[in-house]
């Protein structure tokens, strides 16, 4: 399995490196591995949903 680092994931997903690190710490990214001080994220993992915002349905409006 291929892995990318937190800075690479941040650039790929358009969020900050610190936000990626927090997502890793909270186990919100499946398959993440801690290697020393570095987080290794599976290359094909999708960006987790942002739980700070509620997703609205088109039918609720």
Protein Blocks (a to p, Z undefined) as FASTA:
>chain_A
ZZddfklmmmmnopafklmmmmmmnopaghiacehjaccddfklccdddfkbccddfklZ
Z
